[in-house]
Amino acid sequence: MEHKHPLLKSFEFALSGLRGILLQERNFKIQLVIGIFAVILGFVLNLSLAEWLDLVIVISLVLVFELINTAIEEIVDLISPQLQDKAKIAKDVAAGTVLVAALGSVVVGALLFIPKIVSLLK
């Protein structure tokens, strides 16, 4: 299989997509800030390697699902600019995917951070 673009050009496309979502998508910015806060808290609370792996995975999943959600919304808007039930379902399900990942990350964050914070307060 022949590649259309050099490898560096592919990275440029990916970075352009990330730059675009950072500039345009409020929810992605919120999730990124929360993720950065969780990483800072992880350093403060001295997470173990396994805890870091859990944290990085859930932060990454939320951000990845938000990227996919945005891509789906853009494609649906492109192919179905009029309001249609099936287009709404596709967009709602994509948004629901992000919500499920975000709720899961809250649970993981609580399991990681609450015991450490409680032990610090004792």
C-alpha positions as CSV (number, residue, x, y, z in Angstrom):
1,M,0.0,0.0,0.0
2,E,1.4,3.3,-1.0
3,H,1.3,6.3,1.3
4,K,0.0,9.6,0.0
5,H,2.0,11.8,2.3
6,P,5.4,11.7,4.0
7,L,5.3,10.7,7.7
8,L,6.0,14.3,8.9
9,K,3.1,15.6,6.9
10,S,0.8,13.0,8.7
11,F,2.0,14.4,12.0
12,E,1.2,17.9,10.8
13,F,-2.4,16.8,9.9
14,A,-2.8,15.3,13.4
15,L,-1.4,18.3,15.1
16,S,-3.7,20.5,13.0
17,G,-6.7,18.5,14.2
18,L,-5.7,18.8,17.8
19,R,-5.1,22.5,17.4
20,G,-8.5,22.9,15.9
21,I,-10.3,21.0,18.6
22,L,-8.5,23.0,21.3
23,L,-9.6,26.3,19.6
24,Q,-13.2,25.2,18.9
25,E,-14.4,22.6,21.4
26,R,-15.3,23.9,24.9
27,N,-15.8,20.4,26.3
28,F,-12.4,19.2,25.1
29,K,-10.8,22.1,26.8
30,I,-12.7,21.4,30.0
31,Q,-11.7,17.7,29.9
32,L,-8.1,18.6,29.2
33,V,-7.9,21.0,32.1
34,I,-9.4,18.4,34.4
35,G,-6.9,15.8,33.1
36,I,-4.0,18.2,33.8
37,F,-5.4,18.9,37.3
38,A,-5.5,15.1,37.9
39,V,-1.9,14.7,36.7
40,I,-0.8,17.5,39.1
41,L,-2.7,15.9,41.9
42,G,-1.0,12.6,41.0
43,F,2.4,14.1,41.5
44,V,1.3,15.8,44.7
45,L,-0.1,12.5,46.1
46,N,2.9,10.4,44.7
47,L,0.9,7.8,42.7
48,S,2.4,4.4,42.2
49,L,3.3,3.2,38.7
50,A,0.1,1.2,38.5
51,E,-2.0,4.2,39.6
52,W,-0.3,6.3,37.0
53,L,-1.2,3.8,34.3
54,D,-4.8,3.8,35.4
55,L,-4.9,7.6,35.5
56,V,-3.2,8.0,32.0
57,I,-5.6,5.4,30.5
58,V,-8.7,7.1,31.8
59,I,-7.6,10.6,30.8
60,S,-6.6,9.4,27.4
61,L,-9.9,7.6,26.9
62,V,-12.0,10.6,27.7
63,L,-10.0,12.8,25.4
64,V,-10.0,10.2,22.6
65,F,-13.7,9.7,22.8
66,E,-14.2,13.5,22.7
67,L,-12.1,13.6,19.5
68,I,-14.2,10.8,18.0
69,N,-17.4,12.5,19.1
70,T,-16.3,15.8,17.4
71,A,-15.4,13.9,14.2
72,I,-18.8,12.2,14.2
73,E,-20.6,15.4,14.8
74,E,-18.8,17.1,12.0
75,I,-19.4,14.3,9.5
76,V,-23.1,14.1,10.4
77,D,-23.4,17.9,10.0
78,L,-21.7,17.6,6.6
79,I,-23.8,14.8,5.2
80,S,-27.1,15.8,7.0
81,P,-27.3,19.5,7.5
82,Q,-31.1,19.2,8.0
83,L,-32.4,17.9,11.3
84,Q,-33.1,14.2,11.0
85,D,-33.9,11.6,13.6
86,K,-31.0,9.2,12.6
87,A,-28.5,12.1,12.5
88,K,-29.6,13.1,16.0
89,I,-29.3,9.5,17.2
90,A,-25.7,9.3,15.9
91,K,-24.7,12.5,17.5
92,D,-26.4,11.7,20.8
93,V,-24.8,8.2,21.0
94,A,-21.4,9.7,20.3
95,A,-21.9,12.3,23.1
96,G,-23.1,9.5,25.4
97,T,-19.9,7.6,24.7
98,V,-17.9,10.6,26.1
99,L,-20.2,10.8,29.1
100,V,-19.7,7.1,29.9
101,A,-15.9,7.5,29.7
102,A,-16.0,10.7,31.8
103,L,-18.2,9.1,34.5
104,G,-15.8,6.1,34.5
105,S,-12.8,8.4,34.9
106,V,-14.5,10.1,37.9
107,V,-14.9,6.7,39.5
108,V,-11.2,5.8,38.8
109,G,-10.1,9.2,40.1
110,A,-12.1,8.8,43.2
111,L,-10.6,5.4,43.9
112,L,-7.1,6.7,43.3
113,F,-7.3,10.0,45.1
114,I,-9.8,9.8,48.0
115,P,-7.8,7.2,50.0
116,K,-4.6,9.1,49.6
117,I,-6.3,12.4,50.6
118,V,-8.0,10.8,53.6
119,S,-4.6,9.3,54.8
120,L,-3.0,12.8,54.4
121,L,-5.7,14.3,56.6
122,K,-5.3,11.8,59.4
